[in-house]
Amino acid sequence: MNPTVLYEIKNKINQLSYDEQLWLIEQLAHGLRESKLKEKAILENQLTAMASDPELQSELKKMDEEFVITELDGLGKV
């Protein structure tokens, strides 16, 4: 964002009363929390969809089978 625009916004906010500034901060914080919760829900839905995808499950099973030898020789253990 343009620094000039941010400076103008800051100046406008400084012209508000304390209660108006507090209300604005609360609204901004609420909006940020809501946005983060929506992002989290979208990610969880995507992960759930991936976890239930038969093709992905098949690929993961193949990968597990390919690495079983490594796990048996102890190289996969930390």
C-alpha positions in Angstrom: 0.0 0.0 0.0 1.1 3.5 -0.7 2.8 5.1 2.4 1.0 8.4 1.7 -2.4 6.6 2.0 -1.4 5.0 5.3 -0.2 8.4 6.6 -3.6 9.9 5.6 -5.5 7.0 7.3 -3.4 7.5 10.5 -4.1 11.2 10.5 -7.9 10.6 10.1 -7.8 8.1 12.9 -6.0 10.6 15.2 -8.9 13.0 14.6 -11.4 10.4 16.1 -12.4 10.5 19.7 -10.9 7.9 22.1 -14.1 5.8 22.0 -14.3 5.9 18.2 -10.6 4.8 18.0 -11.3 2.0 20.4 -14.4 0.9 18.4 -12.3 0.9 15.2 -9.5 -1.2 16.8 -12.1 -3.7 18.1 -13.7 -3.9 14.6 -10.3 -4.4 13.0 -9.3 -7.1 15.5 -12.6 -8.9 15.1 -12.2 -8.9 11.3 -8.7 -10.2 11.5 -9.8 -13.0 13.9 -12.7 -13.9 11.6 -10.5 -14.0 8.6 -8.0 -16.3 10.3 -10.8 -18.6 11.4 -12.1 -18.8 7.9 -8.6 -19.6 6.5 -8.2 -22.3 9.1 -11.6 -23.9 8.3 -10.7 -23.9 4.5 -7.4 -25.6 5.2 -9.1 -28.2 7.5 -11.7 -28.9 4.8 -8.9 -29.3 2.2 -7.0 -31.7 4.4 -10.1 -33.7 5.2 -10.8 -34.0 1.4 -7.2 -35.1 0.7 -7.3 -37.6 3.6 -10.4 -39.2 2.2 -9.2 -39.2 -1.4 -8.8 -42.9 -2.5 -6.0 -42.0 -5.0 -4.0 -40.2 -2.4 -4.5 -43.0 0.1 -3.3 -45.5 -2.6 -0.2 -43.4 -3.3 0.6 -43.1 0.4 0.3 -46.9 0.8 2.7 -47.4 -2.1 5.2 -45.0 -0.5 4.9 -46.8 2.8 5.6 -50.1 1.0 8.7 -48.6 -0.7 10.2 -47.5 2.5 9.5 -50.5 4.6 13.1 -51.8 4.0 14.6 -48.6 5.3 12.4 -48.8 8.4 13.4 -52.4 9.0 17.2 -51.7 8.8 16.9 -49.0 11.4 17.9 -46.1 9.2 14.4 -44.6 9.5 14.6 -44.4 13.3 15.9 -41.3 15.0 
